[in-house]
Amino acid sequence: MPLIEFEHVTKIYRMGDVTVTALRDVSLTIAEGEFVAIMGASGSGKSTMMNVIGCLDVPTHGRYLLSGHSVSEFDRDTLAEVRNRMLGFVFQNFNLLPRTSAIEQVELPMLYAGVPSAERHRRAARALERVGLGQRLDHRPNQLSGGQQQRVAIARAMVMNPRVILADEPTGNLDSRTSLEVMALFQELGRSGITIVLVTHEVDIAEHASRTLILRDGRVLSDSRRVPRQVTLESLEDLSEAARRPL
């Protein structure tokens, strides 16, 4: 059974007298553990697709099934629980609280889920260690680089052991080397069995996924699979060397 399944999904937004069809009769499946990149021009429907997958919106027509369950049949409380327990979110702008330490940021989803304090602290520390920030637990966002802030956001997304991580332009505010480091982390999470769905406009970032969906005018224009480009120590060193060269 697919983890994510769209059955003839159409999403229509009505704003006064204006009607916008953001998704048009989209059918697709995503298996558990897949790493999928979604691409497309502005207005292609990729953000709407991400919102539907993330249970932030529901189809106007058709069905979205998450682990075999029709999301349209969930009430508000069930949707909130699904978002907190099954889904992790990573955004371009990190969405970190400015006066809150890294470990407190990562504890937030567990706080909402009612996890006891000692367990929250232990799991948050372990998640930060996993993303290479074990020595930055008490640092606030203004004490961290952009790449480190994104790692905090990834740790927060994965701390509830979600089945899916949704990443919306997660490298958009990062330099090339840091972008590769983040993609290496997503690849590692994918190998652990987490499904990764990534929205990006950068072709070289999408090449690190094993599958790419290209949307146009609310439809899936192409759906291709590949052997993903792996991030290696050599590729990171090459970028560092290029950055040191004079212009």
C-alpha positions, 0 to 999 in steps of 0.5 A: 500500500502506498504511503501517499496516494492522490486519486484524481485530486483537484484543488479549486480556490474561490476568491470572490468572483475569481476561481483558481484551479491549483491542481487538476485531476492529479493521480500519483502514489509515493511509497514509504522511503522515497525521496521525491523532488517537486519542481515547477514554475510559480503558479504550477501547483507545487505549493498546493500539492505540498499543502495537501500532502501536509494535511494543511488543505484538502482536495476540492474533488478526488481523494488524498490517502495517507497510509490508506486513510482518506484525509478528507474524513479527518476532523480538525483534531485528527488532522492536527495530531496527524501533522504533529505525529506523522509529518515533519516540516522544514521551510526556507526561512527556518521558522525558528523562534528568535529568543529560544535555544536550539534544544527548546526549538526541537522540544516544541512538537513533543511539548504539543504532544504531551511528552514528559519534560525529561523525555523531551530533553533527551530526544531533542538532544539526540536529534541535534546530535544526529544533525551535528549540533550536539555542541550547540544545544543552548545557542539561539538562532542569532548565534547560529549560521544559516546552515546551522539554523536549518539543521535545527529545523530539520532536527525539530522536523524529525524528533517525533519520528515522522513517516514523512518530512516535507521540505519547502525550498529548504536550501533557498537561503543557503550557500552551495556548500551548506545546501549540499550538507543539508541534502546529505542529511536528507539523503541519510534520513531517506536511507533510514526509511523516512519519506522525503518530499522536497519542493525546489526550483533548483535542478541541481538540488532535485538531482539528489532525490530519486524521483522528480515530479514537474508540475505545470498548470496544476498537472503532473507534466513529468514523473521521472526516476533516477539514481540520485546524485550522492553528496560526497566529501570530495564534492564538498571539498571541491566547493570549498576550494572553488570558494577560495579561488580569487575572482 
